[in-house]
């Protein structure tokens, strides 16, 4: 088919009544492929900590080192991934993404199986298998990032062109819902497999899932590519552009703005690449722009919240497993935490409309701090099970304030940073958050003994306290007060006056 014919075909609406069945089928293929990809990523994200703590009992070192490798890989190579996705053809990105992601998870699953089954490995063989597991996991995460950019930031936009405005909104909503379903369901399924079958069975399931997934996933997405002329036409234009110029990609930045808190922390900055610097170390010019912004204190406060073990990440998951909490219970608790986070996205608009963005941020971060007091209190509870449940309950409840604060800071940056500085400020912010996330795993390397996990809890709580203080200082600097005591006094007088 020639370019002229393809352009004429592209002009036909995707949801034309005459091809409604075909359109629905193609969109369903997109959804199923996205589900397969996200389920694999969420299953590995939950299980890897349990594998590591079992392989090396009584130490968080392997878990922490894995987190360091993964975070550093995303921070260093994230911008390169964004560049590749923006310059390579859709077909090439699709092939590299599906094959590398699924193959990496298969390799990681096989190495984990060997480590779990064979206890008499030599030191060299043990270290080599652990290293392969780390590298495979890092490649899988980078591949997942490429797929997320391709599908969520490219294909859905192209597919929805010339369609009613609600089509793009619906596509985005369903894709986000699929990710949340995987985030809720994958840990629960993995937890039940680990608790009621075995760790080895869960690793086998992971490997088999990805062996089946790679073929099905590629076939589904290829069907979408072939069935939507707009994608093929866009691919032709990308080839023409890439043959004339090579511009830095902005897709990583666009992706980061719409991801949830945990997932945003894994994305790096494309803007720092544009400035010719590594994402962890933005150049001094970018730092100068960032530090001159009105929202620098809220940005730093938000970044500090990434420097923590008080989340259902790999370090806390491994610690809970060491405490004897069943894997399925950890998975359920993680699902509840995600539900609380989703609730925050509905609660935030209500509070923001009544309290303003600034005050909503203040109430949110101190709300998170208040719930984390449960985690601090769990340190002094002698019963290990009760202590662990207090820790999980405090972390899950704190997600309400955490996600609302995250939204409040993002909105302040959107409203108060000039258009000319927004990308630079956003990329420096992402770089700081990536660095803090990396430092959180470094804490686990420094204090690898699960018996001393309470030290990491206290450090994390102190960091959250520092973030809350920084944001409170910002509120005081901007508004010259924290509370409307006169309104509180007026309400008190009216209450007691009516009572009398």
Buried (B, 14 or more C-beta within 10 A) or exposed (E): EEEEEBEEBBEEBBBEEEBEEEBEBBBEBBBBBBBBBBBBBBBBBBBBBBBBBBBBEEBBBBBBBBBBBBBBBBBBBBBBBBBBBBBBBBBEBBBBBBBBBBBBBBBBBBBBBBBBEEEEBEEEEBEEBBEBBBBBBBBBBBBBBBBBBBBBBBBBBBBBBEBEEEBBEBBBEBBBEBBBBBBBBBBBBBBBBBBEEEBBBBBBBBBEBBBEBBEBBBEBBBBBBEBBBBBBBBBEEBEEEBEEEEEBBBBBBBBBEEBBBBBBBBBBBBBBBBBEBBBBEBBEEBBEBBEEBBBBBBBBBBBBBBBBBBBBBBBBBBBBBBBEBBBBBBBBBBBBBBBBBBBBEEBBEEBBEEBEBBBBBBBBBBBBBBBBEBBBEBBEBEEEEEBBBBBBBBBBBBBBBBBBBBBBBBBBBEEBBEEEBBBBBBBBBBBBBBBBBBBBBBBBBEBBEBEEBBBBBEBBBEBBBBBBBBBBEBBEEEEEEEEEEEEEEEEEEEEEEEEE
